[in-house]
């Protein structure tokens, strides 16, 4: 298996993309430390992993808490060892016009989506450097690559993830710690359901509207990309950006440059 004898920490693992990533890494032999604020959902993921013959454990983690990151890092090293893989997947989403976005909403986007990734890398990258190797995969978004109405705070937070990933990749390259970013488009998750509701469309309709491939991505599509980047097959890839969007950002005429709300009303 591609991740035999590897230890992986995944944030936002209780549902959606994080759940799919946790299951995929475990299926390829990794011991998965699934973390989330949703204890019931996270425990359910570990139960599913174990039911399929995999190994793992759940830890509650608020990714905005420096103290909790330290605790998860210390516990992982104590119970297993320095992890080989860190997937910073936890995130929150907001659709709100600029003039209606509150400072509190801005702060929440930046705290969870950007600060959480910063704290995760700061907790684990030095440990991986001492072990002379590791793979960090950070979840950004196509919203960090192209403008779309109503996403000022969300896009800013995901753009921060983009440049942090490149910067830390260079900083830790000498120690063989690889850092890459994944940029999903519309994926069948609770976030997509929220976006579809805002657009007055179904999730599948929204996928057809914005993806040249004509369908919404499944969480497993993103998980497969993360698996590759976490594996030794990507051993010479760092500071890179992997877009999983069905072609959404490939063209300047892509619907990504138009609000989904406008598309729904067209």
C-alpha positions in Angstrom: 0.0 0.0 0.0 1.1 3.5 -0.8 1.2 4.8 2.8 2.2 1.8 4.7 3.8 2.6 8.1 3.0 6.3 7.8 1.2 8.4 10.4 -1.2 11.1 9.2 -3.0 14.0 11.0 -6.1 15.3 9.3 -8.1 18.4 10.4 -11.8 18.9 9.7 -12.0 15.1 9.4 -15.5 14.6 10.7 -17.3 15.2 7.4 -17.0 16.2 3.7 -13.6 16.4 2.2 -11.8 15.7 5.5 -13.8 12.5 6.0 -13.0 11.3 2.5 -9.3 12.2 2.9 -9.1 10.3 6.2 -10.7 7.2 4.7 -8.5 7.3 1.6 -5.3 7.7 3.5 -6.3 4.8 5.9 -7.2 2.6 3.0 -3.6 3.0 1.7 -2.1 2.0 5.0 -1.7 5.2 7.0 -2.5 5.4 10.7 -4.9 8.4 10.7 -5.3 10.9 13.5 -8.6 12.4 12.7 -9.2 15.8 14.3 -12.3 18.0 14.4 -14.6 19.9 16.8 -17.3 17.5 15.9 -16.5 14.6 18.3 -19.3 12.3 17.2 -18.6 12.7 13.5 -14.8 12.3 14.1 -15.3 9.2 16.2 -17.6 7.8 13.4 -14.8 8.2 10.8 -12.4 6.3 13.0 -15.0 3.6 13.6 -15.4 3.3 9.8 -11.7 3.1 9.3 -11.3 0.4 11.8 -14.3 -1.6 10.4 -12.3 -1.7 7.1 -9.2 -3.0 8.8 -7.4 0.4 9.1 -5.9 2.0 12.2 -6.5 5.5 13.7 -7.7 7.6 16.5 -9.7 10.7 17.0 -8.7 13.9 18.9 -10.8 17.0 19.4 -9.1 20.0 17.9 -10.0 23.7 17.6 -7.6 24.7 14.9 -7.6 28.3 16.0 -6.1 27.3 19.4 -2.3 27.3 19.7 -2.6 25.3 22.9 -4.7 22.6 21.4 -2.4 22.2 18.5 0.5 21.7 20.9 -1.5 19.1 22.7 -2.4 17.2 19.6 1.2 17.3 18.4 2.6 16.1 21.8 -0.1 13.3 22.0 0.6 12.1 18.5 4.4 11.9 19.1 3.8 10.2 22.4 1.3 7.6 21.2 2.8 7.0 17.7 5.8 9.2 16.5 6.3 12.3 14.5 3.7 12.2 11.8 4.7 11.8 8.2 1.7 13.6 6.9 -0.3 16.7 7.9 -3.5 17.7 6.0 -4.8 21.1 7.0 -8.3 20.7 5.7 -10.5 22.4 8.3 -12.3 25.5 7.1 -15.4 27.6 7.1 -17.2 29.3 4.2 -19.2 32.5 3.7 -21.1 34.1 0.9 -21.6 37.8 1.7 -21.3 41.0 -0.3 -18.4 43.2 0.8 -20.5 46.0 2.3 -22.5 43.5 4.4 -19.5 41.5 5.7 -18.9 42.2 9.3 -15.6 42.4 11.1 -16.6 39.4 13.1 -17.2 37.4 10.0 -13.9 38.5 8.5 -12.1 37.5 11.7 -13.7 34.1 11.7 -12.7 33.4 8.1 -9.1 34.4 8.8 -8.9 32.6 12.1 -10.2 29.2 11.0 -9.0 29.2 7.4 -5.7 31.0 7.6 -4.6 31.0 11.3 -5.5 27.4 11.7 -3.2 26.4 8.8 -0.4 28.6 10.2 -0.7 27.0 13.6 -0.8 23.5 12.2 2.3 24.0 10.1 4.1 25.7 13.0 3.2 22.8 15.3 4.3 20.0 13.0 6.8 21.3 10.4 9.7 21.6 12.9 9.0 18.1 14.2 9.0 16.8 10.6 12.3 18.7 10.0 13.9 17.0 12.9 12.8 13.7 11.4 14.2 14.9 8.1 11.1 14.4 6.1 7.3 14.8 5.8 4.4 16.0 3.7 2.1 18.8 4.4 -1.0 19.3 2.3 -3.0 22.5 2.8 -6.5 23.0 1.5 -7.0 26.3 -0.4 -9.8 27.0 -2.9 -10.3 28.1 -6.4 -11.6 31.3 -4.8 -8.0 32.1 -4.1 -7.2 32.0 -7.9 -10.1 34.0 -9.4 -12.6 36.6 -8.4 -16.1 35.7 -7.6 -18.7 38.1 -6.1 -19.6 37.8 -2.5 -16.4 35.9 -1.3 -14.1 38.7 -0.2 -13.4 37.3 3.3 -13.4 33.7 2.3 -11.2 34.3 -0.8 -8.7 36.4 1.3 -8.3 33.6 3.8 -7.7 31.0 1.1 -5.3 33.2 -0.7 -3.3 33.4 2.6 -3.2 29.6 2.6 -1.9 29.7 -1.0 1.1 31.9 -0.2 1.8 30.4 3.2 2.1 27.0 1.5 4.7 28.3 -1.0 6.7 30.1 1.6 6.9 27.3 4.1 7.7 24.9 1.3 10.9 26.9 0.6 11.7 27.4 4.3 11.6 23.6 5.0 12.9 22.3 1.7 16.4 21.7 3.0 14.8 19.4 5.7 12.9 17.5 3.1 9.5 18.6 4.4 7.3 19.0 1.3 4.4 21.5 1.4 1.8 21.7 -1.3 -1.7 23.2 -1.7 -4.9 21.8 -3.2 -7.5 24.1 -4.7 -11.0 22.5 -4.9 -13.8 24.0 -6.9 -17.4 23.0 -6.1 -17.4 19.7 -4.2 -20.4 17.8 -3.0 -20.3 18.9 0.7 -22.3 21.0 3.1 -20.5 24.0 1.8 -21.8 23.3 -1.7 -25.3 22.8 -0.4 -25.0 26.2 1.2 -23.8 27.8 -2.0 -26.5 26.1 -4.0 -29.2 27.3 -1.6 -27.9 30.8 -2.0 -28.0 30.5 -5.8 -31.5 29.0 -5.8 -30.2 25.8 -7.4 -29.5 22.2 -6.6 -26.0 21.1 -5.9 -25.9 19.1 -9.2 -27.3 22.1 -11.1 -24.6 24.3 -9.6 -22.0 21.8 -10.6 -23.3 21.8 -14.2 -23.3 25.6 -14.3 -19.7 26.2 -13.1 -17.8 23.2 -14.3 -16.8 22.7 -17.9 -16.8 18.9 -17.2 -20.5 19.4 -16.4 -20.6 17.9 -12.9 -19.8 18.7 -9.4 -16.7 17.1 -7.8 -17.1 14.4 -5.2 -15.0 14.5 -2.0 -13.1 11.5 -3.2 -11.8 13.5 -6.2 -10.0 15.8 -3.8 -9.0 13.0 -1.5 -7.2 11.2 -4.4 -5.2 14.3 -5.1 -4.2 14.6 -1.4 -3.2 10.9 -1.4 -0.8 11.5 -4.2 0.8 14.5 -2.6 1.1 12.7 0.7 2.7 9.7 -0.9 6.3 9.0 -1.8 5.2 9.2 -5.5 5.2 13.0 -5.0 8.7 13.0 -3.4 10.0 15.7 -5.7 7.0 18.0 -5.6 6.9 20.9 -3.1 5.5 24.5 -3.3 3.1 23.3 -5.9 -0.6 24.0 -6.5 -3.1 21.3 -7.6 -6.4 22.5 -8.8 -9.4 20.1 -8.6 -12.2 22.0 -10.3 -13.4 20.3 -13.4 -11.8 23.1 -15.5 -13.6 25.9 -13.7 -10.5 28.2 -13.6 -9.0 27.1 -16.9 -10.5 29.9 -19.0 -10.9 33.6 -18.6 -14.5 33.0 -19.7 -15.1 30.5 -17.0 -18.3 31.0 -14.9 -15.9 31.3 -11.9 -15.7 35.0 -12.7 -19.4 35.4 -12.3 -21.5 35.1 -9.1 -23.5 31.9 -8.9 -26.3 34.1 -7.9 -26.1 35.9 -11.2 -25.9 32.6 -13.1 -29.0 31.4 -11.4 -30.9 34.5 -12.3 -29.7 34.6 -15.9 
